[in-house]
Amino acid sequence: MIRVARALWLVVSTSVRVDPWRSVLCLTESTGVLMDVLQPLFLAWLVSGAVDRDLRQMTWAAGAFLGSVAADKALCMIGVNARIRQLERVSHVFGARVAEITARIPTLDHLESPRYLDQAQMLRERSGSLGVALNTLLNTFNDVVRVGGTLALAATADWRMLLVAAAGLPVLLATRWFVAWQATAEAESAQPGRLTFHLLGLGRDAVAGAEVRVFGLGGFLRERLRLAVVAWRQPFVVLARRMTLVETLCNAVFFGVAGAVLLWMVGDVLAGTVRLDSFVLAMLLVNRLQSGSRDLQEAARTAVDMIRTTMRLLWLLDYAKEVERVHTGTLEPGPTLSRGIELDGVTYRYAPRDRPALDQVSLQLPAGSIVALVGENGAGKTTLVKLLAGMYQPTTGRILVDGLDLNRLDVTAWRRRLSGAFQDYLRPEFLAAEAVGIGDLDHLSNRRRLRTAVEDGAADAVIAQLPGGLDTQLGSAWPGGVGLSGGQWQRLALARGMMRDHPLLLVLDEPTAALDATTEHALFERYAAAAKAGRASGTVTVLVTHRFSTVSAADLIVVLDHGRVVEIGSHAELLEADGHYAELYRLQARGYA
């Protein structure tokens, strides 16, 4: 109940914060609903006056009826107008808040969590109910006013009308089933829904398009997409069938009871024990009672749907706060590193996997050193890099920067002192200068810095081939744009990583995977020379690669295997030790022989 109250308060407080005055005006619609509820009573009085030939009562009843209709329309017009304007603004605030929360989470591990992704998928699919949360809340309140007023009138017309009202209870009682079935359908459809959008993306993606056509995957993907869509929507088909069956049975019960009660009242009218105006009012209220129970059920369902979606937003808020509680550091990193970076018993586990990606890793990365991380796929190299960059939070253990726990540093300030190039890199279809310059936004327009970064990243040949040089629009999808190969994009990514001067940590995570071994070796020799020249700042350069021939110039080579450090040393020391590194080195060397 506490979470439900939080969800309702979030909707109400957001609306009031957006525009308090308009929030109050929205409630005038509820007053109009009350006017609508009274109209059958005025009609019953009009019929009674006609039977009794009472002109005064007929005139008063007709005036009250017309006045209630006019008041209903005017008040509803004011309320609906206020609601529409408020709805647009509240919807925008909620949409912006979801985007802001997601973007401001400082780590990346949530983007690889199935639980988070399923919650995000359901939040994305039900974002409509979040956007109209205020509208749903107002509709629910109006339905309660309408049904409450109708029940009060029914009780004054004839006590037997309460039996008709009670006949509408099965529909309301079934709401609990409907809500549970709806929640189950949403949960069952989350993963197939993600798969559906993934397959649709493969069909639209130009990079995937080559393999789709070469391997003739069109029919295969269409069939997989068909099965995914069926699995995605089937829970809702089952939900609709079950709800229709229950609603049909409930309606049969209601109209059966209503018919019996009205026949009973007809006999009493003929016997003179029930007034005609009471019978007319009862007749007018039957349909309202039936629609009222249905409206209440629908209001309850939409309200629960809105609350459930809002609670997912609360879950996202709580998750973001949980991450922020971990990253409470406020200290600024120093201008240089004097001791270096140390990993002390660091373990990291990708939930919900049992085996850790890194297991009790303890390492000393000396200031000013070049460190190469090597190992087979899945050894934990990229995970280690992301931990160093603060993208992941260690499950256990600590990362120390000059003896200071990384958690005590402001994570944003720490990342401003990092730089690097990654295997999975951005392909921003901007001007070439911008595609490189975003590596250091403070110097985005600094052409001298741009040219230096292009040279350091060995992207000068790429820029030279572009018709407008650094001012060339990248991406063939844009007017005058130029398409680049994977290797060319990667060289721009390398140049982007060279934009920051003297970072404390320079990460090169498979930065040359799209390049040949000879080019990669030449590039790393250039990086090694630059790193050695800039050791005054204490920069730690971390290189991740599968190609052992490129790491011989590294000061320290760390060999990882299944998340554990199995060897540490220089290239010569590890070859002399004749261990895991030497074995992998010889295997790869034979491949190039």
N, C-alpha and C positions, 0 to 999 in steps of 0.2 A: 504493500500500500504506500510505503514511503516513496518508492520509485514512481508510482502512478501520480502521487501528489507532486513530485518534482517535475514530471512531464507536463502536467496541467499548468503548474506555476510557470514553467518555461514559456509556454504558449502565451499565457495571459501577461506575464511581465514583459515579454518581448513586444507584444502589441501596445501595451501602455507606454513603454519606453519609446517606441517609434512615433506614436501620436496619441497622447492621453485624451484630448478632446474628441477626436474621431472615434476612439474606442468607446466612449460614452454614447456617441450618436448611434453606434451600431446597435445598441440595446433598444432604440426606439422601434425597431422592427418587431421586437417581442411584445411591445404594447399593442402594435397593430395586429399581431396574432391573437391577442386577448379579445380585441374587437371582433375579429372573425369568429371566435368561439361563441360569442353571445348572439350571433345572427339567427341561429335556429330558435332561440328563445323568443326573439322579437317576432319571428314568423308565426310561432305558436300562439303568441298573444294576438296577432292579427287575425288568425283563424278563429280564435275564441271570441274576439270582438264581433266578427262577422256573424257567427252563430247566434250570439246574444243580441245582434243588431245594436251594438254599442259603438256609435260613431266616434266618440271621444277616445275610446280605447284603441279603435282601429287607426285613428289619426296619430295617436301617440306612438303606437307600435310601428307604423309605417315610417314615421319620422326617426324613431330610434334605429330602425333597420337601415334606412338610407344614411343616417349619420354614422353608424358603425362601419358601413361599407366605405364611405368617404374617408373616415379616420383611418381605417385599415389600409386603404390605398396610399394615403398621404404619409402615414408613419412608416409603412413598408418601403415607400420610395426613398424617404430620407435615410432609413436604416440600410437599405441595399446599396444606395449610392456611397454611403460612408464605408460600408463593408467592402465594396469593390476596390475603392481607393486604398483602404487599409490592407486588404488582401494582397495587392500587388507589392506594397512596401514590405509587409511582413514576410512574404514569400521570398523577396529579394534578400532580406536580412538573413533568413535561414539558409538560403543557397550560398550566400557569401560566407556564412559562418562555417558551413561544412567544408567549403574549399579552403578557407583560411586555416581551420584546425588541421586538415590533412597536410597542407603545405608547410605548416610551422612545426610539425613533429620533427625533432632534430635527428632522429635515427631512421634507418631504412629497414630494420628487421621486420616491422609490421607488414611491409609490402611483400614479404615472403612467408607470412603466416596464413595458413588456410582459414583459421578462425576469423582473422581480421578481414580477409578477402571475401569470405562468405557474408559477414556482417555488412561490408561495404557494398556488395552486390545487392543485398536486400534493401539497404538504405537507398541505393541508386534506383532500384526498380520501384520503390514506394516513395520516392522523393515527391511525387505529386501530392500524396496525403500530408507530407510534411509542409509543402508549400501552401496548402489550403487548410492548415491546422486550425487557424483562427476561424475560418469559414465553418469547418466541421464542429468546432466548439459552439459557435452561435446557432448552427442548425440544431444541435442536440438540445441546447437550452430552449429554443423555440418549440421543439417537439414536446419537451416536458411541459411547457406552459400550455400548449394546445391540448395535450392529452389530459393534463390535470384539470383544465377548465371543462373539457368534455365530460369527464367522469363526474364532476360536481353537478353539471346540468342533468346528466343521466340519473343521478340519485334523486334530484328534485322532481323529475318527470314521473318515475315509478320505480319502486325498489327492485322490481324484477329486471330492470335494465342493468343492474349490477351483475345479474347472472350472465347477461350478454357480454358485459365487460370481462367477466371472469373467463368466458369462453375464448377470449383473446390471449389469455395467459400462456397457453402452450407455445404460441409463437415466440413470446418473450423468453420462456424457459429454454427454448431451443437455441436461443442466442449463444448460450454457453458452449453448446456443441459447435455451432457455426464458427465461433471465434477460435476454438481449439483446432477445428479442421482447417481454418484459414492459416493459422500459425504453422501447422504441420505441412500444408501445401507450400508455403513460402520457404520453409527450411529444406524440404525435399527438392525444390526447384532451384535453389541457389547455385549449386555446383554445375548442374546441366546448363543453367543460364550463363554462367561464366564461360563454359565450354562453347556455347553457341556464339557468343560474341568473339571468342578467340578464333573460331573457325571462320566467321564472317570476316574478321580482320585478315586472315590468311588469304582469303579470296580477293581482298582489295589491295593488299600490300604488293608494291612493285618488286621488292626484294624477294619475297616468297614466290612471286609470279613465275620466275624463271624455272625453279624446281618443279612447281606445279605443272608447267607445260612440258618440260623435258621428261618428267617421269609419268606424265599422263594421269595426274592425280585429280583431275576435275571431277570425274564420276565418283571416285573414292571419297573425296571431301564432301561432295553433295550428299552422299549416303550418310556419312558421319554427321553432317549438319542436320539432315532429316531426323536421324535418331536422337540427336541432341535436343532439337526443337520439341520432338515428341516427349522426351523425358522432362524437358523444361515446363511444357504446358499441360502434360497429362495430369499432374496433381490438381490443377485448377479445373480440369474437365470433370474429374471425379468429385471434386468439391461442389461444382455446380449441380451435378446429378443428385447428390445426396441432399443438398439444400432444397432443390425443387421438390423432391419426394416428400420431405418433412413439411415444407410449406403447404403442399397440396393437402396433406392429411390434416394439418392445423386449420386450414380454411374450411374444410368439410365439417369439422367439429364446430367452428364458429357459426357458420350459416345454418347448421342444423339447430343449434341452440337458439339463435336469433329468430328463426322461423317459428319455433315452438312458442317462444315468449310472446311474439307478436300475435299469434293465433289466440293465445291465452288472453291477451289484452283486448282483442277484438270482441271476444265473448263478454268481457266485463264492460266494454263500451256499449254494446247492445243491451246489456242488463242495466246500464245506467250507474254502475258503481265506479267507473273511471271517466273523467272528463275528456272531452274530445281534444282540447288543447294539449293535454298530457300525452294522449296517444299520438298526436301529430308531432310533438317534440320527440317522442320516442322513435317514431319512424325516421325523422330527420337525423337522429343521432346514431342509428344502426351503422350506416356506412362510415360515419366519422369514427365510431368505436373500432370498426374493422381496420380502417386505414390508420387509425391511431396506434393500434397494436403493431401493425406492420411498420409504421413510421418509427415507433420506439425501437423496434428490433433493428431496423436499418440504421437508426441513429446510434444505437449501442454498438453495432458492428463497425460503423465508420469511426466512432469515437475510440473504440478499442484499437482499431487499425492505426488511427492517428497517434494514440498513446504509445502503441508498440513501436511505431516508427520514430516517435520523439524519444522513446527510451533508447533506441539505437543511436540516436544523436547524443543522448546522455552518456551512452557507453563510449562513444568516440571521445566525448569531452573528458570522461574519467580516464580513458586510456592516455590521452594527450597529457593530462595532469600527472598521471603516474610516471610517464616518461620524463616530464619536466621535474618531478620530484627527484628523479635519479640524477638529472643534469642540473644541479643547483649551483654549479661552480660560477664564480663571479670574477675570478682572478684573470688577469691578462698574461699571456705567455711573454717571456722575456724577449729582447731583441735578438739574442743569439742563444745557442745551446752550448753549454760548457761540459756537461757530463754525457748527455745523450738521452736515449729513450730506453726504458727497461720494462720488460714484461715479467711479471711476478706471478707464477702459477696460474696463468690465464687459461680458462676453459670457456668454450662457447658451444652451445647446443641450439640447433635450429628446431624449434618446437614443431611438431610433437615427436621428433626423432629421438630414439634412445641413445644412439652412438653420437658422441660429441664431434663436431667438425674440427675443433681444437681441444686438446686434452693436456692440461697441466703444462702449458708452454712457459718456460722461463728463458728469457733472452736478454742480452745486453747489446744494444745498438749504439756504439760509441759516437759521440759528436764528431761530425766531419767525415764519417765513414761511408763507404759504398757497400751496401749489403744486398746480396743476391739471394732470393728465395727460390729454391728449386725443388722439384718433386713431381710425381705423376699426377694426372687428373684426380681431383678429389682429395689431394693431400692436405688442403687447408690454406693454401697460399693466399688466395683472394680474400678469404675470411679474415686472415691475419691483417691484411692491408686495410680492410674496412674497419676493423677494430682500432687500428692505429689512427685512422681518420675520424674516429668517433661516430661512424655510421652505425656500428653495432655496440651494444653494451655487453661487456663480459658477463657470462653466467656466473663465474667465480673468478677470483684473482684481481690483479690491479695492473694498470699501465701507468708508469711513472715518467714524467718529463722533467729532466734535471732533478729527480728525486721528489717531484710534486705529483700527487695523484691527478691523473687526467680529469677525474670527476670534479676536481676543485677549480679547473679552468673553465672559463666561459667557452662553451663548445663552438659558438659562432666565431669568437675571437681566435680560437685555436685553428679553425678551418681557414681563416684569413691568412694564416701563416703557413698554409700548406699549398702544394701545387702538384700537378701530376697529369698523367695520361693513362687511360684505361682501355682494356680490350673492348668493352662495351661503351662506346663513346657517342657523344652527341653528333648529329648531323644537321646543325642549324642552317636552314636555307635563308641566310642573310647575305649581305655583302661579304665578300671574302675577308675584308678588314674586320668586320664585326664578328665573323665566325672565329677569328683568331683572338681579337681584342677582348672578348667576354671572359677570357682567362684572367683578366685583371680589370674590372670595371672602372677603377680609378684612372686607368690609362687607356681607356677604350679608343680615344682619338689621338693618342700619342704615336705618330707615324714612325718616329725613331725607334720606340720600344717595339712596335709591331714588326718592323723590318728585322730587328735583332732576334725577336722570337721566331720569326719565319726561318731565319738562317740557322738558329740553334736547333730548331725542330726539323731541319732538313726539308722544309716545305718550299724553299725558294724555287725549285724546278716546277712545282705545281703552280705557284703564283705566276711564274714567267709564261706558262702556257695559257693562262686565262686572258681573254681578249681585253679586258679592262684592268688587269692586274688586281690589286687589292680592292678596287671599286667594282669588281664583277659581281653580279647577282648570281648566287649559287642555287641550283635546283632547276631542272628543266621544266618544272610545272609552272614557273613564273615567266612573265614576258621578258625576253632577253636573257633568261637564266641559262646557266651552263651546268650540265650533269657531270658528276665526278665519279670516278671508280672508287671501290672500297679502299684501295691503297692510298689514293689521293685524299680521301676524307680522313684517313688515319694520320697522314702527315700533317694535315691542318690541326688535328687533335693534339699531335705532338707539339706543334708550334704554340697552340693554346696553353699547353702545360708549361711552356717556357716563358710565359708573359710575366710572372711574378719574379722579382729580383730577390735572391737570397732567402728562399723559404726555409723554415725550420725542418720541414719534411717534404721531400720530393718523392712521389710515388710513381713508378712506371710499371703498371700492371699489364703485362702482355701488350705493350704499346705498339709493337711492330708485328703482330700476328699476321697481318695482311701483306707483309713485305717478305722478300726472300731472305735467306740466311746471311748472305754476303752483305746486303744492305743493312740488315739488323746489326750485324757485328760492327760495321763502320759507324752506325749511329751511336751504338753504345760506347764505342771508343771515344766519340765526341762528348757524350754525356760524362764519361769517366774523367776526361780531361777537364771539363768545365767544373765538375764537382770538386776535383782536387785543387783547382785554382781558387775555388770559393770556400775553402775549408775554414777561413777566418770566421764565418758566421756560424760554424758548427752544423751546417746542413747535413741531415741524414738522408742519403739517397737509397731508396729501396727499389730493387729491380725484381720483377717476377717474370720468369721466362721458362719455356720448355727446352730452349736451345742452350745446351751446356757450353757450347763453343763461345758464347758471347759473355760469359761471366768470369772469365779468367782474370780480368783486371779488377774484379771486386776485392775489397779488403777482407770481406767476410762472406762466406757462403753458408747458408743455413739449409740443411736438407730436411724436408718434411715428408713424413710417410704416415698416412691414415691419422692425421691430426697431431702427430707427435714429432718432436725434434729428434732425429736419429743421428745426425752428424753436424758438427760445426767446425769451420776452419777455412784456410785459404785454399785456392785451387790446388796448389802444389801439395799442401798438407793432406788434403782429402784423397788425392791420387795416391800419395805414398801410403795412406792408411789402408787402401785397397778395400774399401767398404762399399756401402750402398751407392754413394756418389760415383765412385770409380767404375762400378758395374754399369750404372746408367750412362755414364760418359762414354765408355767403350762401346756400348750397344748403339748409341747415337752416332758415334764416330764411324762405326762400320757401315751405317746407313748412308753416309756421305762418301764412302770409299769408292 
